[in-house]
Amino acid sequence: MLGIQKIQLSRKPPPLSGQPKRLKDVELGFPIVYGTISFWLGKKASEYNSHKWTVYVRGATNEDLSVIVKRVVFQLHPSFNNPTRIVESPPFEISETGWGEFEIAISLFFHSDVCDKQLDLYHQLKLYPDEESGPQSTKKPVVIETYDEVVFSEPSEAFFLRVQNHPAAIIPRLPAGLNLPPPGPPEPVLEKKRGDTKDHPLGQWFMNFSEADELLKLAAARQQVTIITDFVCF
Amino acid sequence: MDAKDILGIPKSFPASQEKKARPQKEPQRKPDGISREVYALTGGMAPLMPTIEVSHLKRKAVVDKEKITWQWLPFTNSARRDNLQLYHWVRVVNGVPPTGDYQFAKYNKSVDIVKYTDEEYEKYLTDPMWTKEETDQLFDMCERFDLRFIVIADRFPSPRAVEELKNRYYSVSRALLITRAPSAADVAGHPLVKEPYSMTHEMERKRALSAVLSRTKQQELRDSEILSEAKRIMESRKASKGVESADLLDDHNDIEMTEKVTHTDSPSPSSNIQPTSTAAPSAPLTESATTPASLRMLRVYLRTHVLDQMVQAAISNAGPRTIKRVEQTLSDLGVHIKPKVPTKAVCAEHLELRKEILTLFNLQKQLQNKEIEASATRETFAEPPGTPKRPYRGDTDRPFVPEAAGFGGERMGKRDHKRKVPGRFIDAQSSPPQSKRPRKLKASD
């Protein structure tokens, strides 16, 4: 896919010092899931600590996000001690106890070769289940997750090369004419803590996001609309 | 007799009493100066205090200083050259008649006309169009009539236009002024010298004025139209000039930016969106980036945010009702308003679906409008009012229901009522196609 194409890159002015070379018309997508899981404490619940909850950001397929994410900052409700929680290494999550629901601001900071701008996400912490779910149980948590994709447009070449084979990334078909150096030898696996969430203790509660389902529905819907439109404009 | 006596005596008794009483009261009642009834208002008594001080009343102004009389006296008018004596009433004060000129003499003003000698005429003032005689006559008349050229023109022996006369007079005066002046500078400020009379200009001006006055209404309208048209063209020309210069500027900036950021020049859409690349605000919150070209400017963004913006852009010219209908349609079709798994493919499909729904609604609306138009024109052709169009349609529609059954054809009955606002998408789509069929049948009848 990368190809050893000797075709010259499109005429771009040579990069000025300090500016990385960028790949035009390429965008890298990183599917992420962020959300909260909240357990009712049952007998152990007190007035101010009725629930134990965790807010986190993970790769959608539970891959390691630290390939792009340098740190994540969770901004909690001011009533918490140190409401600004910084997490420098995966897994990017914060666990807390509390009684109230509020909006958590999650800021993703990326590595310097990835992007120098942060990305902000917002998530409403939900502790109490909906009416129809029945009474609270300590065994079944309230899980709210949101799927989204972080897209980097015109990534720098270095960044691209670094992640092109990473499972967390969605690499598109590269436009023709892109002349990339061949991939070097794979990085030696360092003995650092695993960053992926495949064996996460809360993993059993993670939701599955299948795009196939949604695509099917959308395709069916579009078909219906097309039929009706044709009907109208005969 | 006894009765009389009885009656008489008592009659006379009170009568006599009355008579006594009345004369007694009479002097009491009758006051001086005011009538009896009015006096009665005061309670039958004179007021204790006099209400009006007689001394406070105005006295007639005492003319103690002067003694004015009016006399019929003769007078002379200095404005007259003959010694005509006329008479008028004069207010004489203490026997002294007023002095001073006749009070209206001061209004006898005249214009100073330049006078030229014959030599001056020979030297400076000859003109092929004018004989000396005529010029003299002209000047004489000018003096007589105080430069009232219209009168002069009327009385002038040979038929000359007013402008010609004016021209002659002013040019003569001007020439005289200049020649008589000790130096040119002195006279340079004189209006005659500064702005000489131009006969052609004057004639043109008067002609134009009369043309303007005599324009018909139609002409006026046409003229104003043409003027506004010209104005628009001028403005559009100016605007295009301005845009060109602005474009040039933008291109310059763009080139600078791209050199800094090592971007190739992107064509004009992105020229408007320049400064975001190094700015602090994080990507999803930047409002300016909506076009694909400018998406490249953002280094990082969330797909959902982009989708939202695209959706907004697509909906931008639709009203809130349409937006609701679109969302209702989406949920009817089993699609989430915001996709749960927003991958690239899903987002693209979602956007396309929304656009298709919008197109569908637009078509339906157009169809409805055309139908309304068509039915309106049909009605104006004086079809009998009782024409059962609706029931007609209803009859012929039933055979078509099975075809449209998949879309909830049971709502057909309510279709007519819900013509204007088809709240249900299913409802809306069934009515237009159905109604077209009967029309076709009708035409073929």
Interface residues (C-beta under 8 A of the other chain):
Chain A: S10 R11 K12 P13 P14 P15 L16 Q19 K21 R22 K24 G29 P31 S107 F110 V114 C115 D116 K117 Q118 L119 D120 L121 Y147 D148 E149 V150 V151 F152 S153 E154 I170 F209 S210 E211 D213 E214 L215 K217 L218 A219 A220 A221 R222 Q224 V225 T226 I228 T229 F231 V232 C233 F234
Chain B: T258 E259 K260 V261 T262 H263 T264 A280 S282 A283 P284 L285 L295 R296 L298 R299 V300 Y301 L302 R303 T304 V306 T329 L330 L333 G334 V335 H336 P339 K340 V341 P342 T343 K344 A345 V346 E349 H350 E352 L353 E356 I357 T359 L360 L363 Q364 L367 F407 Q429 P432 P433 K436
